[in-house]
């Protein structure tokens, strides 16, 4: 049984990687095309009538969710996503499979095994209800700045200028790329829930901006040392309990 398959992914390296991986499953997957954004995805779905789509969620112009809302009939969907574990549990609960980027071959094999148990043309009746609920409750405008109080002033700190956050006592130190530090009254847990996906928690008291990572080294007791490209060339040590999640997003 083969599924007519369409890939909708705006990042070319991710799209090429997925095409290459799927080519190993030609008995089950028939690639009929790819699209680089939601608008092109709609056109390809209408022209190719795929059984299955591999769909990126965060795309410029039109998100994957917005694209799906414009369809009269929804094919089987494998989401390609960078959402956090809580969101991924929601996908699983609603019988919608997902692949966490960067896609790994062992995880893709699990997806193919699921597909072998599903006949083309069969789609979960709860998909659109789930998507509507998910958009209302889980999606949020991506932050671009953080506000902190200093005396009688309120500063707007650009997230792209923040190298890392470090919890200390009842406050959180906001450590900027220029070496300056500011105090935030928000908890690290609350910040972690608001920050975009390029911020990763590596320790119970540390969240770093992955855009500043220059080097990653193995460290004692199954930990990692992150060397940043900020003014101070900061060295941050991860916690042991974060080893698994760190290995996933640095693709080890």
Backbone as a ProteinNet text record, in pm:
[ID]
protein_1_A
[PRIMARY]
XXXXXXXXXXXXXXXXXXXXXXXXXXXXXXXXXXXXXXXXXXXXXXXXXXXXXXXXXXXXXXXXXXXXXXXXXXXXXXXXXXXXXXXXXXXXXXXXXXXXXXXXXXXXXXXXXXXXXXXXXXXXXXXXXXXXXXXXXXXXXXXXXXXXXXXXXXXXXXXXXXXXXXXXXXXXXXXXXXXXXXXXXXXXXXXXXXXXXXXXXXXXXXXXXXXXXXXXXXXXXXXXXXXXXXXXXXXXXXXXXXXXXXXXXXXX
[TERTIARY]
84.8	0	88.5	67.6	149.3	63.7	120.7	53.4	109.9	21.2	62.2	96.3	221.5	272.7	325.8	289.3	333.4	405.9	520.1	595	573.7	533.2	515.1	607.2	717.2	824.8	899.7	910.7	973.3	1125.4	1182.8	1327.8	1386.1	1464	1514	1595.7	1690.3	1765.9	1676.2	1574.7	1482	1400.5	1359.6	1280.4	1362	1486	1572.8	1602.6	1626.8	1655.7	1536.8	1417.1	1297.8	1274.2	1293.8	1278.3	1374.6	1497.3	1598.8	1561.1	1514.7	1476.6	1356.4	1258.7	1137.2	1163.6	1268.4	1299.6	1337.1	1371.4	1405.6	1281.5	1164	1039.3	946.5	1002.6	925	810.9	818.4	708.3	582.8	601.5	487.9	463.7	567.5	559.1	582.9	487.6	502.4	506.6	626.3	640	584.4	485.5	422.9	456.3	538.2	577.7	610.3	645.9	675.1	633.5	615.7	577.6	658.9	684.7	772.6	696.4	562.8	483.2	337.9	255.1	116.3	35.7	60.5	-15.1	13	142.2	178.7	128.3	127.9	78.4	-66.9	-149.3	-290.3	-305.1	-225.4	-231.9	-192.5	-85.5	-37.6	-136.4	-199.8	-297.8	-415.6	-461.8	-574.8	-540.3	-413.8	-375.9	-329.5	-261.8	-206.2	-299.1	-390.7	-482.2	-407.8	-313.8	-233.2	-313.5	-267.7	-324.9	-265.1	-141	-63.1	19.5	28.8	118.2	208.7	334.3	428.5	429.4	383.6	353	431.1	506.6	570.4	462.7	476.3	375.7	407.1	531.3	567.8	627.6	547.8	593.1	555.2	636	603.8	481	403.6	286.6	162.3	172.1	58.1	109.6	65.1	109.1	45.4	100	41	-103.1	-135	-272	-365.4	-318.9	-400.7	-427	-326.9	-344.3	-449.9	-443.2	-538.8	-681.7	-697	-831.8	-900	-823	-877.8	-913.8	-888.7	-917	-1057.8	-1124.2	-1254.4	-1237.2	-1134.9	-1103.8	-957.1	-933.1	-798.3	-736	-622.2	-555.4	-490	-431.6	-353	-237.1	-205.6	-104.3	4.4	129.9	243.3	302.9	290.4	344.3	495	564.2	706.6	717.2	761.8	743.7	861.4	873.1	972.8	903.7	773.7	699.1	750.1	718.7	767.2	690.9	739	684	535.5	491.1	349.9	262.6	303.8	227.4	231.5	346.2	358.8	266	246.3	152.3	11.7	-22.8	-154.3	-169.9	-64.3	-70.6	-96.3	-21.7	-36.3	-176.9	-228.3	-360.8	-467.6	-450	-547.6	-515	-430.1	-397.5	-338.7	-269.9	-199.3	-50.3	20.4	161.9	242.5	363.2	450.8	594.1	678.2	821.9	889.3	971.5	1043.7	1167	1178.1	1292.4	1418.5	1535.8	1559.8	1511.4	1450.1	1390.8	1499.4	1474.2	1568.9	1509.8	1595.8	1550.8	1475.7	1519.5	1451.3	1310	1291.5	1157.1	1069	1128.1	1053	1006.2	1086.3	1047.1	920.8	909.4	788.2	666	684.5	575.3	532.7	629.2	599.3	525	564.8	496.6	350.2	323.1	185.2	106.6	170.8	103.4	62.7	140.5	110	-21.8	-67.5	-192	-311.1	-284.6	-389.5	-409.4	-534	-559.4	-570.5	-521.8	-531.6	-675.4	-691.5	-825.2	-890	-830.4	-886.6	-822.7	-902.7	-851.7	-931.4	-864.1	-931.1	-1040.5	-1162.4	-1271.4	-1249	-1152.5	-1129	-1019.5	-961.2	-847.6	-879.5	-984.9	-1012.6	-1054.8	-1130.2	-1168.9	-1044.6	-952.6	-827.7	-746.1	-736.4	-656.9	-713.2	-844.3	-907.7	-878.3	-890.8	-864	-717.2	-630.8	-486.6	-446.6	-500.3	-469.2	-515	-631.8	-686.3	-607.1	-562.9	-504.7	-353.2	-290.5	-147.6	-62.8	-113.2	-32.1	-32.3	75	87.4	176.6	159.6	246.8	388.7	480.9	618.5	675.7	735.4	795	916.5	936.8	1058.4	1136	1070.9	1138.3	1086	1161.7	1127.3	1135.5	1038.2	1041.2	1095.4	1181.4	1233.1	1228.2	1208.6	1204.9	1342.5	1383.2	1506.3	1480	1463.8	1425	1284.8	1268.4	1138.3	1121.9	1220.9	1217.2	1179.5	1123.7	1098.1	1180.8	1263.7	1348.3	1287.4	1299.1	1258.1	1384.8	1407.2	1526.6	1494.1	1564.5	1544.5	1593	1508.5	1546.8	1673	1690.7	1809	1937.9	1925	2041.7	2070	1979.8	1994	2067.7	2179.3	2259.5	2204.1	2165.9	2109.9	2040.7	1960.7	1893.5	1949.1	1969.8	2021.2	1940.5	1875.1	1796.4	1889.2	1855.7	1937.8	1847.3	1841.1	1751.7	1608.1	1542.1	1403.1	1391.4	1504.9	1503.3	1573.6	1567	1637.3	1727.4	1855.2	1948.3	1932.2	1909.1	1901.9	2038.1	2111.8	2250.7	2258.5	2298.6	2299.6	2429.8	2428.6	2547.9	2662.8	2629.9	2733.9	2791.4	2749.2	2803.2	2720.9	2625.2	2541.2	2439	2393.1	2291.9	2177.1	2057.3	1937.8	1863	1783	1704.4	1560.4	1508.4	1367.9	1297.9	1175	1098.7	1019.8	1021.6	951.2	1032.8	963.9	1033.9	1090.9	1190.8	1250.1	1147	1062	958.4	862.1	821.1	728.3	794.7	920.3	993.2	1005.5	1036.4	1055.4	930	813.5	687.3	657.3	718.1	690.5	793	915.4	1025.2	1011.7	1059.4	1055.1	1147.3	1136.9	1200.1	1352.3	1416.7	1562.8	1620	1533.4	1578	1554	1658.8	1649.5	1696.4	1621.5	1663.1	1762.5	1878.5	1983.6	2013.4	1951.5	1974.8	1853.5	1826.5	1709.4	1720.9	1842.3	1859.3	1911.8	1914.5	1972.6	1887.6	1863.9	1806.4	1900.1	1941.5	2032.6	1968.9	2020.6	1981.1	2071.4	2016.5	2099.2	2168.5	2120.4	2186	2325.4	2354.7	2485.6	2583.6	2539.5	2628.7	2741.2	2866.2	2981.9	3035.8	3037.8	3092.5	3013.3	3009.5	2950.9	3051.9	3083.4	3179.8	3114.8	3157.9	3117	3179.8	3104.4	3151.3	3133.3	3179.6	3173.1	3028.8	3012.4	2883.6	2770.2	2796.3	2693.2	2635	2717.5	2673.1	2741.8	2701.2	2760	2806.2	2913.2	2961.1	2933.3	2859.8	2826.5	2911.8	2984.5	3063.2	2985.7	2958	2875.3	2960.1	2898.8	2965.4	2930.3	2905	2878.9	3011.5	3005.6	3126.2	3218	3159.1	3239.1	3275.3	3236.7	3259.6	3213.2	3091.2	3036.7	3040.7	3068.8	3069.6	2958	2858.9	2744	2743.6	2721.6	2723.2	2580	2544.8	2408	2387	2260.5	2225.6	2210.5	2236.8	2230.5	2091.3	1988.7	1852.3	1810.2	1890.1	1857.4	1936	2010.9	2096.5	2018.6	1907.3	1830.6	1776	1713.3	1654.1	1761.9	1878.2	1987.1	2038.7	2054.5	2101.7	2005.9	1877	1778.1	1791.9	1804.7	1806.9	1942.4	2051.3	2180.6	2212.4	2111.7	2118.1	2236.4	2251.4	2354.4	2298.9
-119.3	0	124.5	215	334.7	459.4	555.6	682	789.6	852.1	968.5	1080	1125.4	1208.5	1342.5	1448.1	1583.5	1640.4	1704.8	1769.5	1920.2	1982	2127.4	2180.6	2239.6	2278.5	2397.4	2508.5	2628.6	2626.9	2544.3	2539.6	2435.7	2481.2	2391.3	2273.5	2294.8	2180.8	2074.3	2120.4	2025.9	1951.8	2023.2	1960.9	1855.6	1890	1796.7	1674.3	1697.2	1585.5	1490.1	1545.7	1462.4	1385.1	1450.3	1381.4	1263.6	1284.5	1178.8	1062.6	1094.4	989	910.2	981.2	914.5	828	861.3	780.6	637.3	614.7	480.4	395.3	457.4	386.4	390.3	362.7	372.1	270.9	165.2	67.9	127	225	285.1	430.7	499.5	643	670.9	737.4	783.6	936.5	993.3	1138.4	1198.9	1287.2	1347.5	1495.8	1546.7	1686.7	1747.9	1875.9	1951.1	2095.4	2166.1	2306.8	2381.1	2508.3	2584.6	2677.3	2682.6	2764.4	2718.6	2776	2733.4	2760.2	2873.5	2907.3	2807.5	2777.4	2678.2	2540.1	2514.8	2387.4	2364.4	2469.6	2458.9	2422.6	2488.9	2461.7	2317	2269.3	2133.8	2029.4	2057.2	1962.8	1949.7	2062.4	2059.6	1991.3	2004.6	1945.5	1800.5	1767.6	1632.2	1537.9	1595.3	1515.1	1407.8	1449.2	1350.5	1278.5	1157.4	1084.7	1135.3	1186	1218.3	1343.3	1431.9	1546.5	1552.1	1583.1	1616.5	1768.3	1823.5	1966.6	2038.4	2140	2230.1	2318.7	2351.9	2434	2582.4	2620.1	2761.4	2796.9	2861.6	2904.9	3050.9	3127.3	3268.4	3284.1	3388.3	3416.4	3343.1	3212.6	3129.7	3009.1	2994.2	2880.1	2751.2	2638.6	2510.7	2499.1	2551.1	2546.9	2630.8	2750	2837.5	2773.3	2705.4	2637.2	2527.9	2448.8	2339.2	2391	2506.5	2559.7	2597.3	2609	2646.8	2525.5	2405.2	2283.8	2232.1	2182.1	2118.5	1976.4	1907.4	1772.4	1768.5	1715	1714.3	1575.4	1565.8	1435.2	1396.7	1280.2	1241.9	1339.3	1372.2	1474.6	1419.7	1441.4	1421.6	1560	1613.2	1745.7	1739.3	1836.1	1854.8	1979.6	1963.2	2070	2084.9	2205.2	2231.5	2268.9	2234.6	2268	2188.9	2237.1	2173.2	2044.4	1972.6	1841.1	1846.6	1953	1961.9	1963.2	2041.9	2048.7	1916.1	1850.4	1722.9	1618.2	1622.5	1530.9	1553.8	1679.1	1709.6	1648	1650.1	1587	1437.6	1374.4	1230.5	1195.3	1274.5	1248.6	1248.5	1329.8	1341.9	1254	1154.1	1056.3	1120.4	1231.6	1295.3	1276.9	1220.2	1195	1322.4	1326.4	1441.1	1393.5	1476.6	1453.6	1578.9	1561.8	1674.1	1702.2	1827	1862.4	1882.6	1840.9	1773.7	1628.5	1583.7	1450.2	1343	1244.9	1133.9	1006.9	923.6	805	707.5	691.3	596	643	775.7	828.5	817.5	838.4	825.7	682.4	586.8	445.5	416.9	480.7	463.3	518.5	631.4	691.4	599.3	544	452.9	330.1	281.6	165.4	198.4	322.3	364.3	368.5	420.6	434.3	299.4	197	64.6	10.3	69.1	24.6	112.3	210.9	305.6	296.9	298.6	296.2	439.2	464.7	599.4	648.6	778.7	837.9	843.9	776.6	777.7	890.2	980.1	1091.8	1104.6	1143.3	1155.6	1261.2	1229.8	1329.6	1441.1	1421.9	1523.2	1622.4	1606.4	1689.5	1838.1	1880.4	2023.4	2080	2001.5	2047.4	2064.7	1969.9	1978.3	2101.3	2123.7	2235.7	2368.1	2380.7	2503.7	2525.2	2418.1	2426.5	2457.1	2392.2	2411.1	2555.3	2611.7	2750	2846.2	2819.4	2909	2902.3	2782.6	2764	2755.3	2714.2	2687.9	2784.8	2831.6	2921.5	3060.1	3132.2	3266.1	3349.6	3479.2	3566.6	3551	3535.9	3515.2	3644	3634.1	3750.6	3798.2	3927.2	3983.3	4064.4	4095.4	4172.9	4133.8	4171.4	4142.1	4272	4296.1	4418.1	4388.4	4478.1	4468.8	4607.8	4611	4738	4769.4	4894.4	4939.2	5077.5	5081.8	5206.5	5244.5	5364.9	5410.4	5389.7	5327	5306.1	5161.5	5146.3	5013.6	4999.5	4898	4874.2	4765.8	4783.2	4682.4	4617.2	4493	4421.4	4332.8	4351.2	4269.1	4126.5	4028.3	3889.8	3850.8	3905.5	3870.3	3922	4013	4067	3990.6	3899.6	3825.2	3694.2	3673.6	3552	3436.8	3467	3361.8	3421.7	3337.3	3371.2	3281.2	3338.3	3259.2	3290.9	3188.2	3207	3226.2	3325.1	3353.4	3405.6	3329.1	3362.7	3375.3	3488.9	3506	3572	3603.4	3675.6	3595.3	3650.2	3590.8	3696.8	3665.2	3754.5	3740.5	3851.9	3854.2	3899.3	3807.2	3833.9	3867.2	3990.1	4040.3	4003.8	4011.9	3976.6	4074.9	4199.2	4299	4290.5	4189.7	4169.3	4232.4	4317.6	4379.2	4279.2	4301.4	4215.5	4299.4	4242.5	4306.3	4202.9	4250.4	4160.5	4154.8	4032.6	4012.4	3949.9	3996.1	3941.6	3817.2	3785.3	3666.4	3542.2	3432.4	3307.8	3248	3164	3098.3	3009.6	2945.8	2859.2	2939	3055.7	3139	3193.2	3232.4	3280.1	3169.9	3049.2	2937	2908.9	2930.9	2906.3	3012.2	3130.7	3240.2	3254.4	3210.5	3236.1	3155.1	3207.7	3133.4	3012	2928.1	2796.8	2800.4	2914.2	2918.4	2934.2	2951.8	2952.4	2813.6	2754.4	2619.7	2616.9	2545.6	2528.9	2414	2439.5	2337.2	2298.7	2368.2	2346.3	2404.6	2358.3	2411.2	2560.8	2616.2	2760.1	2832.7	2765.7	2827.3	2806.4	2913.5	2908.3	2986.4	2925.5	2997.4	3022.3	3124.2	3156.5	3075.8	2978.1	2887.8	2960.9	3080.1	3157.2	3202.2	3199	3243	3127.2	3005.5	2891.3	2887.7	2885.9	2871.8	2729.1	2670.7	2535.7	2460.5	2329.2	2241.3	2131.7	2110.3	2008.1	1911.3	1787.4	1692	1734.5	1713.3	1755.6	1639.7	1656.1	1548.6	1507.2	1379.6	1327.6	1350.4	1317.2	1321.8	1460.9	1562	1698.8	1758.5	1880.3	1949.7	2088.2	2135.4	2272.6	2351.1	2460.3	2545.4	2671.9	2697.2	2820.1	2915.2	3034.5	3130	3236.7	3299.8	3405.7	3543.4	3557.4	3689.7	3757.3	3877.6	3954.2	3880.1	3809.4	3741.9	3598.2	3554.2	3414.1	3320.2	3338.7	3267	3114.9	3045.9	2899.5	2851.7	2784.6	2738.5	2586.4	2532.7	2387.6	2337.5	2235.7	2182.6	2095.2	2067.9	1976.2	1834.9	1735.5	1595.7	1556.8	1610.4	1573.4	1626.7	1717.1	1774.1	1706.7	1601.6	1537.5	1489.6	1421.2	1364.5	1471.8	1575.2	1679.9	1757.5	1777	1847.7	1766.7	1637.5	1552.2	1555.9	1567.7	1571.1	1696.9	1814.7	1936.2	1972	1909.7	1929	1812.2	1721.5	1613.1	1519.3	1472	1373.1	1232.4
0	0	0	-95.9	-107.2	-86.4	-17.6	9.4	-83.4	-161.4	-239.6	-140.5	-141.5	-32.7	-83.4	-10.8	-41.9	79.8	57.6	165.4	156.2	266.5	271.1	380.2	341.2	433.7	373.8	448.4	392.9	403	489.7	504.9	409.1	312.8	208.2	263	357.7	409.8	473.6	548.7	613	507.8	402.6	296	220.3	187.1	114.9	200.7	330.7	420.9	428.8	439.6	450.7	320.7	207.4	78.8	69.7	112.7	108	199.6	319.1	413.6	362.3	308	260.5	137.2	63.2	-55.3	-18.5	106.9	153.1	178.5	170.7	199.8	77.9	-39.1	-163.7	-169.8	-89.4	-88.1	-25.6	59.9	131.3	93.9	46.5	19.6	-128.8	-191.5	-329.7	-327.4	-337.7	-334.2	-462.3	-447.2	-565	-576.2	-484.3	-494.7	-360.1	-363	-241.2	-260.9	-150.8	-153.3	-48.1	-73.5	14.5	109.4	96.8	188.6	184	271.3	280.3	154.8	90.4	-30	-143	-162.1	-263.9	-222.5	-90.8	-41.1	-77.5	-65.5	-102.5	-250.3	-334.2	-478.3	-508.4	-443.7	-469.4	-417.2	-304.4	-250.6	-346.5	-399.5	-491.7	-624.1	-667.4	-795.8	-783.7	-672.3	-656.3	-580.8	-501	-419.4	-339.5	-253.8	-180.2	-72	-39.2	75.2	205.8	195	313.8	288.2	389.6	379.4	502.1	478.9	585.3	592.3	703.7	711.3	820.5	779.9	875.1	937.3	1063.8	1130.8	1116.2	1145.2	1143.7	1008.4	924.5	792.9	773.5	701.8	678.9	590.3	618.5	536.1	579.3	594.1	632.5	710.6	834.2	913.4	861.7	906.6	868.1	912.4	1031.2	1081.1	993.9	956	872.5	736.8	682.8	555	565.1	672.2	689.7	702.8	765.4	786.6	655.1	547.7	417.7	332	384.1	307.9	336.6	234.7	253.4	305.5	254.7	300.4	342.2	459.1	513.9	496.4	428.9	417.1	548.3	552.4	668.8	684.5	809.3	835.7	927.1	887.8	977.5	998.4	1118.8	1146.4	1166	1108.2	1134.2	1221.2	1343.4	1441	1535.1	1589.5	1692.7	1824	1837.5	1959	2079.7	2198.4	2320.1	2350	2451.4	2483.4	2516.8	2583.3	2620.3	2495.9	2395.9	2271.5	2198.6	2200.8	2131.4	2192.5	2323.2	2386.7	2332.9	2303.2	2247.5	2109.5	2029.3	1898	1913.2	2004.5	2023.9	2071.5	2164.1	2219.6	2111.8	2010	1903.8	1783.8	1803.3	1699	1574.5	1589.4	1479.6	1505.6	1409.6	1433.2	1409.5	1461.3	1445.8	1434	1374.8	1369.6	1422.6	1522.6	1579.9	1494.7	1449.9	1364.7	1449.2	1398.3	1270.6	1274.8	1165.6	1160.5	1170.3	1255.8	1271.6	1213.3	1157.2	1085.3	1175.7	1300.4	1387.5	1421.6	1435	1462	1337.9	1220.9	1096.2	1076.6	1117.1	1105	1186.4	1302.5	1384.2	1311	1242.8	1166	1051.7	979.7	869.2	919.9	1037.3	1096.7	1125.9	1170.8	1194.6	1063.3	959.9	830.8	773.2	800.6	748.2	803.4	912.7	974.7	934.7	848.7	809	658.4	615.4	471.2	417.5	295.9	237.4	234	253.3	249.7	385.4	484.8	619.3	698.8	750.6	828	957.4	1063.5	1192.7	1187.1	1228.9	1226.9	1327.2	1417.9	1519.7	1480.6	1360.1	1323.7	1330.7	1261.1	1254.2	1389.5	1467.7	1601.4	1688.8	1676	1752.4	1710.5	1579	1530.4	1580.4	1579	1626.4	1774.4	1851.9	1995	2020.9	1944	1962.8	1933.8	1826.9	1791.8	1900.5	1956.4	2058.1	2187.7	2223.2	2355.4	2359.6	2248.1	2252.7	2173	2060.6	1980.5	2043.5	2022.5	2079.6	1989.1	1996.8	1920.7	1973.6	1881.3	1923.2	1979.8	2097.2	2161.4	2084	2082.3	2024.5	2127.3	2240.9	2345	2482.2	2583.1	2722.5	2801	2887.4	2968.4	3108.3	3157.6	3294.3	3356.5	3486.3	3558	3615.4	3604.5	3669.1	3727.5	3858.9	3923.3	3880.6	3828	3780.3	3629.7	3568.4	3423.5	3389.2	3270.9	3215.4	3088	3084.3	2967.4	2879.7	2749.6	2653.5	2598.5	2637.9	2595.5	2475.8	2366	2247.6	2275.4	2244.5	2269.9	2194.2	2073.8	1995.4	2058.8	2158	2228.5	2358	2396.3	2522	2496.6	2566.7	2549.5	2633.3	2759.5	2844.5	2966.7	3032.5	3157.3	3268	3385.3	3497.8	3623.7	3678.1	3800.1	3919	4002.8	4121	4230.5	4340.3	4451.3	4398.8	4422.9	4381.8	4244.4	4183.5	4057.4	3948.5	3827.3	3714.7	3653.7	3639.9	3573	3421.9	3355.3	3208.5	3158.8	3098.7	3060.2	2911.4	2881.1	2744.4	2673.6	2541	2463.5	2487	2528.9	2553.8	2694.1	2771	2905.2	3015.8	2982	3084.1	3136.4	3259.7	3321	3375.6	3368	3422.5	3505	3598.9	3682.9	3634.6	3621.4	3587.9	3706.8	3733.8	3845.1	3803.6	3673.7	3628.1	3658.9	3688.7	3718.5	3590.8	3605.8	3489.9	3421	3499.4	3443.9	3356.1	3403.8	3328.2	3202	3211.7	3095	2990.2	3036.1	2944.1	2862.1	2923.1	2853.6	2748.1	2760.5	2668.1	2556.8	2581.2	2488.6	2360.1	2247.5	2120.4	2123.6	2019.6	2022.8	2021.4	1987.1	1987.8	2128.4	2228	2367.4	2427.2	2484.1	2538.3	2683.2	2766.5	2905.4	2913.3	2972.9	2982.4	3127.2	3220.2	3363.6	3435.3	3554.6	3625.8	3650.4	3639.8	3660.8	3537.2	3419.2	3299.8	3174.8	3102.2	2967.3	2877.1	2765.7	2676.9	2540.2	2474.1	2337.6	2245.3	2176.7	2095.8	1981	1945.1	1839.1	1880.1	2011.1	2058.5	2082	2060.2	2085.1	1982.1	2030.2	1941.9	1945	2065	2080.6	2187	2172	2273.9	2302.8	2431	2471.3	2569.2	2563.9	2667.5	2799	2908.3	3039.3	3135.8	3257.6	3356.6	3387.2	3424	3470.7	3370.4	3244.9	3139.9	3118.9	3138.9	3117.6	2994.1	2959.1	2845.6	2888	2823.2	2842.9	2715	2727.5	2613.8	2619	2512.3	2500.1	2410.7	2462.8	2389	2319.3	2220.7	2146.5	2195.7	2325.5	2382.6	2417.7	2471.3	2501.7	2598.2	2695.2	2798.3	2761.6	2641.3	2601.4	2712.7	2757.6	2873.2	2852.9	2962.5	2963.1	3055.4	2997.8	3075.2	3081.1	3200.3	3220.3	3237.8	3162.1	3167.5	3289.7	3320.6	3428.1	3374	3456.2	3411.1	3364.2	3428.4	3393.2	3256.9	3197.8	3066.7	2954.5	2988	2888	2765.3	2787.8	2676.8	2583.8	2641.4	2557.5	2482	2544.7	2477.9	2359.3	2378.2	2268.7	2150	2178.5	2070.3	1986.7	2053.4	1971.4	1916.9	1965.6	1898.2	1806.6	1794.4	1695.4	1718.3	1843.1	1874.7	1871.5
[MASK]
++++++++++++++++++++++++++++++++++++++++++++++++++++++++++++++++++++++++++++++++++++++++++++++++++++++++++++++++++++++++++++++++++++++++++++++++++++++++++++++++++++++++++++++++++++++++++++++++++++++++++++++++++++++++++++++++++++++++++++++++++++++++++++

